[in-house]
Amino acid sequence: MSGVGRPRVVVAGLGDSGLLSAIHLARHVDVVGITAKPGLVSGQELGLRVARPEDWAREYWVAFDRYRRLDPARVVHGRLTGLDLDRRTVHLETAGGRALEETYDALLISTGVTNGFWRRPHLQTAEQVGTDLMAAHARLAAAGAIAVLGGGAAAVSTALNVATRWPSARVDLYYPADRLLTRHHPRVWHHVRQRLEAAGVRLHPGHRAAVPEGFECDRITEGPVEWTTGQPSAAADAVVWALGRVRPNTGWLPSHLLDEDGFVRVRPTLQSPADPRVFAVGDVAASDPLRSSARNRADRLVAANIRDHLAGRPLREFHPPGKRWGSVLGPQHDGLQVFAPSGRPFRFPAWSVRRVLQPWIVRRGIYGGVRPPTEG
Ligand SMILES: Cc1cc2nc3c(=O)[nH]c(=O)nc-3n(C[C@H](O)[C@H](O)[C@H](O)COP(=O)(O)OP(=O)(O)OC[C@H]3O[C@@H](n4cnc5c(N)ncnc54)[C@H](O)[C@@H]3O)c2cc1C
């Protein structure tokens, strides 16, 4: 329930960054979270998601009513359709098909990006999320030859995880440069290549896939795959398109809030230069060249800045590291390897991932408490 006279913050999009920001804000201001999905459906760990969907869902697909610190917020299941800056109002269509408006004192835009088959901004019920999840898994489980296209973390983690999950499948990883993970420190590539080769993934540098006309890389297809780099076409039973062709989910926003690529322009404080009541965080925010405010945990900073803005206090700035960092391969049988911006790996042993990292560091420390799932 809303407190009387407290400022109201609309959080537009409750994915990884929006959810955390809403959690930080909910004790201090009235939060209305608007979300196309019925819970957190994280964009993280694609490889684990397709290879072991039950394990992935335990940490990365979580109903909103399980987050204790989100309890004071009002969560609206709907799709944002417009923004009226003068009236401080967002427009949305609810899951039931009704048109609604919500007014705000401050707006946080965290609608993320569309990427591949696994990050799409359409309205979904819990059943539809579950069906999609299992369909991708079943498609790959039935494939004798799997081609993964792309050179970033999503492609690498998919190739490794499907190769270890289905050792009899042939797994080919095709990427355009001479190495993978070009936005990470070169040391990361060294470590990751060893893991891929040990798992039997066949590496194909210098292959740039030709994307068929009109195809948005939004589903798993069958081969053959053609190349713009001249090689003969490649056959596969299942092709995962992980080309990193991200599109910002900003079609509902006025264009003067956006940069030339359609991302939300922000100052280092994550505040819009066009409207001081508007902030952005996560993959949708043009905060730095890597748009890294999600993985660099700027949710806390943007929540503090929104409160400071509402109270007339000065704002703090986001300072991202210049290289990508974090987990690339996701949890494996020997633990979870996390790479620092310097490329140096740090490993959480397997026992500690289930017994310390997830329950204590992630669920308690990062999210402030997550209830067990209800049966049924
Ligand atoms: C704790 C944490 C750890 C991380 N660790 C790593 C790591 O180790 N390695 C790494 O590479 N990255 C990591 N990341 C970053 C991660 O890969 C992505 O950058 C992150 O998932 C992006 O989050 P987001 O909130 O911007 O987008 P999303 O999680 O995609 O959220 C956007 C949400 O908005 C919704 N939406 C979109 N349009 C609309 C609309 N019109 N109406 C309503 N809802 C809409 C979408 O459906 C979605 O739910 C981490 C992020 C976090 C928060």
Ligand as a Chemical Component Dictionary entry (heavy atoms), coordinates in Angstrom:
data_LIG
# 
_chem_comp.id                   LIG 
_chem_comp.type                 NON-POLYMER 
_chem_comp.pdbx_formal_charge   0 
_chem_comp.three_letter_code    LIG 
# 
loop_
_chem_comp_atom.comp_id 
_chem_comp_atom.atom_id 
_chem_comp_atom.alt_atom_id 
_chem_comp_atom.type_symbol 
_chem_comp_atom.charge 
_chem_comp_atom.model_Cartn_x 
_chem_comp_atom.model_Cartn_y 
_chem_comp_atom.model_Cartn_z 
_chem_comp_atom.pdbx_ordinal 
LIG C1  C1  C 0 23.272 -8.758  -10.382 1  
LIG C2  C2  C 0 23.703 -8.748  -11.826 2  
LIG C3  C3  C 0 24.779 -9.538  -12.226 3  
LIG C4  C4  C 0 25.194 -9.556  -13.542 4  
LIG N1  N1  N 0 26.240 -10.344 -13.893 5  
LIG C5  C5  C 0 26.664 -10.360 -15.164 6  
LIG C6  C6  C 0 27.778 -11.143 -15.542 7  
LIG O1  O1  O 0 28.373 -11.835 -14.703 8  
LIG N2  N2  N 0 28.191 -11.135 -16.835 9  
LIG C7  C7  C 0 27.531 -10.366 -17.759 10 
LIG O2  O2  O 0 27.913 -10.377 -18.926 11 
LIG N3  N3  N 0 26.478 -9.602  -17.435 12 
LIG C8  C8  C 0 26.024 -9.572  -16.160 13 
LIG N4  N4  N 0 24.946 -8.798  -15.828 14 
LIG C9  C9  C 0 24.295 -7.969  -16.857 15 
LIG C10 C10 C 0 23.318 -8.685  -17.735 16 
LIG O3  O3  O 0 23.996 -9.461  -18.684 17 
LIG C11 C11 C 0 22.448 -7.688  -18.523 18 
LIG O4  O4  O 0 23.174 -6.540  -18.789 19 
LIG C12 C12 C 0 21.192 -7.403  -17.744 20 
LIG O5  O5  O 0 20.418 -8.576  -17.751 21 
LIG C13 C13 C 0 20.374 -6.260  -18.352 22 
LIG O6  O6  O 0 19.368 -5.917  -17.435 23 
LIG P1  P1  P 0 18.262 -4.842  -17.832 24 
LIG O7  O7  O 0 17.443 -4.633  -16.614 25 
LIG O8  O8  O 0 18.853 -3.672  -18.510 26 
LIG O9  O9  O 0 17.385 -5.573  -18.968 27 
LIG P2  P2  P 0 16.362 -6.797  -18.826 28 
LIG O10 O10 O 0 16.766 -7.715  -17.729 29 
LIG O11 O11 O 0 16.177 -7.342  -20.208 30 
LIG O12 O12 O 0 15.003 -6.084  -18.356 31 
LIG C14 C14 C 0 14.182 -5.321  -19.185 32 
LIG C15 C15 C 0 12.755 -5.636  -18.794 33 
LIG O13 O13 O 0 11.881 -4.674  -19.345 34 
LIG C16 C16 C 0 10.774 -5.343  -19.941 35 
LIG N5  N5  N 0 10.195 -4.508  -20.988 36 
LIG C17 C17 C 0 10.743 -4.156  -22.176 37 
LIG N6  N6  N 0 9.900  -3.372  -22.874 38 
LIG C18 C18 C 0 8.795  -3.216  -22.101 39 
LIG C19 C19 C 0 7.566  -2.513  -22.270 40 
LIG N7  N7  N 0 7.298  -1.775  -23.383 41 
LIG N8  N8  N 0 6.659  -2.576  -21.275 42 
LIG C20 C20 C 0 6.910  -3.303  -20.126 43 
LIG N9  N9  N 0 8.050  -3.981  -19.919 44 
LIG C21 C21 C 0 8.977  -3.937  -20.907 45 
LIG C22 C22 C 0 11.386 -6.629  -20.487 46 
LIG O14 O14 O 0 10.399 -7.605  -20.744 47 
LIG C23 C23 C 0 12.308 -6.999  -19.323 48 
LIG O15 O15 O 0 11.606 -7.696  -18.341 49 
LIG C24 C24 C 0 24.512 -8.752  -14.507 50 
LIG C25 C25 C 0 23.430 -7.953  -14.112 51 
LIG C26 C26 C 0 23.027 -7.937  -12.791 52 
LIG C27 C27 C 0 21.870 -7.042  -12.371 53 
# 
loop_
_chem_comp_bond.comp_id 
_chem_comp_bond.atom_id_1 
_chem_comp_bond.atom_id_2 
_chem_comp_bond.value_order 
_chem_comp_bond.pdbx_ordinal 
LIG C1  C2  SING 1  
LIG C2  C3  SING 2  
LIG C2  C26 DOUB 3  
LIG C3  C4  DOUB 4  
LIG C4  N1  SING 5  
LIG C4  C24 SING 6  
LIG N1  C5  DOUB 7  
LIG C5  C6  SING 8  
LIG C5  C8  SING 9  
LIG C6  O1  DOUB 10 
LIG C6  N2  SING 11 
LIG N2  C7  SING 12 
LIG C7  O2  DOUB 13 
LIG C7  N3  SING 14 
LIG N3  C8  DOUB 15 
LIG C8  N4  SING 16 
LIG N4  C9  SING 17 
LIG N4  C24 SING 18 
LIG C9  C10 SING 19 
LIG C10 O3  SING 20 
LIG C10 C11 SING 21 
LIG C11 O4  SING 22 
LIG C11 C12 SING 23 
LIG C12 O5  SING 24 
LIG C12 C13 SING 25 
LIG C13 O6  SING 26 
LIG O6  P1  SING 27 
LIG P1  O7  DOUB 28 
LIG P1  O8  SING 29 
LIG P1  O9  SING 30 
LIG O9  P2  SING 31 
LIG P2  O10 DOUB 32 
LIG P2  O11 SING 33 
LIG P2  O12 SING 34 
LIG O12 C14 SING 35 
LIG C14 C15 SING 36 
LIG C15 O13 SING 37 
LIG C15 C23 SING 38 
LIG O13 C16 SING 39 
LIG C16 N5  SING 40 
LIG C16 C22 SING 41 
LIG N5  C17 SING 42 
LIG N5  C21 SING 43 
LIG C17 N6  DOUB 44 
LIG N6  C18 SING 45 
LIG C18 C19 SING 46 
LIG C18 C21 DOUB 47 
LIG C19 N7  SING 48 
LIG C19 N8  DOUB 49 
LIG N8  C20 SING 50 
LIG C20 N9  DOUB 51 
LIG N9  C21 SING 52 
LIG C22 O14 SING 53 
LIG C22 C23 SING 54 
LIG C23 O15 SING 55 
LIG C24 C25 DOUB 56 
LIG C25 C26 SING 57 
LIG C26 C27 SING 58 
# 
